[in-house]
Amino acid sequence: MTEVKCLRGESGDSVLEWSCTGEDDEFSICGRCQSCVLSEKLHHSTQWMKKAGGASQRRFLTGVLVRCHSLQILENLQSVLQVTSGKDFTYARSRGQLSRAEDSVGTMYGALDTKPKGMDTLDTWEWFRTSPDWIKSKYVLGLLSLCDTSLLHMLGNLVHILIVWEKHNFLKFSSPGKNAHNTANWLLDKVSLYSCRRVSMHWQWLTEEVLTELEVKKSVEKQAMILQGNSASKVNPNYAKICEVVVPVSEEDKHFQHGESFPKHKLLQEQDLDSIYKGFKTKTVQLEERNVYCGVYNISVLEDPSRVMHYAGGQLVAVGSKDRIIRLLHVPSLEEIPPVIQGHAGSIRAVLVCEERDLVISASYDLSIRCWNLKTGVCMIIFHGHFGTVNCLDLYEDRLVSGAKDCRVKVWNLLTGKCVENLKFKHLKPIMCVKINETLVISSCAGGQIRIWSMETASLVRQISGHQGAVLCLCINQWHILSGGSDGVVKAWSTNSSFKKCLRIFQHPKEVLTMSFLFLRIITGCMDGKIRIFNFLTGDCLRVIKTNIKQFVPTILRASQPPVCSVHKVQLFK
């Protein structure tokens, strides 16, 4: 007969225990109740442990403890095994000898043999995992009574780790189909994977499988991007059209939108702007649409990984680098022309060229911004005020805006060389990109924040938190704002501060380093070394320009593709 006893534990909690008793309260074995199964399992396990080697014992007991899934049991075991960290046990481990030789129970890949010496390990582990807590406690304590000091010390360390995992729900995974994207975020990075390869042959085999899977996934993503740019529907490079685009109606009262947060990537490409603006007052404006840069192209490469450049659509390209020298390249002839501009004490980090005014503006690691004469190379104005490396510049008429690692955004008067006192803005992280137009200053930082400032009121108009990493590039026109980041995403927003939603999302396989917006086409430069042209209205990738400068080098020796760090637009009319 099977009966249930209610026992009172040390903590005061009641614990149910099943046991077998006869009619005269004599002990009997039925072989079916939990207590009998526990006795049988414990007997087989203890007999096996007396014969098994140290390696088999460690593997088996590690599997048992990992399947406890009870913080209370683990904490009780920690209190029991705490004595193994004392000096007496340390001395015993250092003086003692191995009681038995290490056995070898691995397969050809180092995997655990599931049936070592007559015991089905997986069956025992599964029975233990599904058992109630009181059976788990008795079973584990019974096994620990047969362990030597070194094994107890190892298990004590393991219990401490498992307690931390249980407190952080590290071992509780969701179902595979529930959120596949989040599951991928738990994968180790390549540095950690290479370290795991040295643990054992089995870990090496698993690590190589994971690395192979990552490479296959990356290859599939690249092929998908290429297919997007080489779609069956041929893109007409001469296409031009005036189309009506829906934009939100700007309100007279522009309120500050603080800390806007947006959901993760939704299928915005499948929606038109009418549905995105649903419920918001809109109007239609006429904008010109062209398939720019979708025709035949050629490539001329000047290699320098630290180079920064700017091209405004004229005859000259301004180039700066670590050598602290600014050079001018003539676009039609692809040759360097004088003057060679020198004067900075540090490497050049940003440069602007303005041929209409015969000006070149540069920012340097030496914290200064200098304005040079394009014809003579003479320094005309020096802008001082930043306390960190100046990362970015932009110019609109007589207003120059700069952003630096000191988390400050400053607006300068190009005629006087002085900073406009009421136009000093800041972020919490280093500034990565700045843009300016007639009324607004837009800045982005390494923390993923985009802030829009009004030059009329010298105040923050809007703050956007739509990226999962640093925002590296920005574009702005009268109706739209584009932002590209280290998360491999370009997002489109409305300049209307009352409309908070993201308009479009353009995916990339790696970080988006630079971007331009022309004729409703988004031109992006990516860390994978490719330039992509997207249709802003539909979200389609119309063209992928490959800058493969090592195409004749064998694949096994080929270096990684150099990133596209700068893209500049030029308007061509026939």
Buried (B, 14 or more C-beta within 10 A) or exposed (E): EBEEEEEEEEEEEEBEBBBBEEEEEEEEEEEEBBBBBBBEBBEBBEBBBEEBBBBBBBBBBBBBBBBBBBEBBBEBBBEBBEEBEEEEBEEBBEEEEEEEEEBEBBEEEBBBBBEBEEBEBEEBBEBBBEBEBBBBBBBBBBBBEBBBBBBBBBBBEBBBEBBEBBEEEEEEEEEEEEEEEEBEEEEEEEEEBEEBBEEBBBBBBBBEEBBEEBEEEEEEBBEEBEEBBEEEEEBEBEEEEEEEBBBBEBEEEBEEBEEBEBEEBEEBBEBEBEEBBEEBEBEEEEBEBBBBBBEEEEEEEEEBEEBBBBBBEEBBBBBBBBBBBBBBBEEEEEEEEEBEBEBBEBBBBBBBBBBEBEBBBBBBBBBBBBBBBBEEBEBBBEBEBBEBBBBBBBBBEEBBBBBBBBBBBBBBBBEEBEBBEEBBBEBEBBBBBBBBBEEBBBBBBBBBBBBBBBBEEBEBBBBBBBBEBBBBBBBBEEBBBBBBBBBBBBBBBBBBBBBBBBBBBBBBBBBBBBBBBBBBBBBBBBBBBBBBBBBBBEBBBBBBBBBBBBEEEEEEEEEEBBBBBBBBBEEEEE
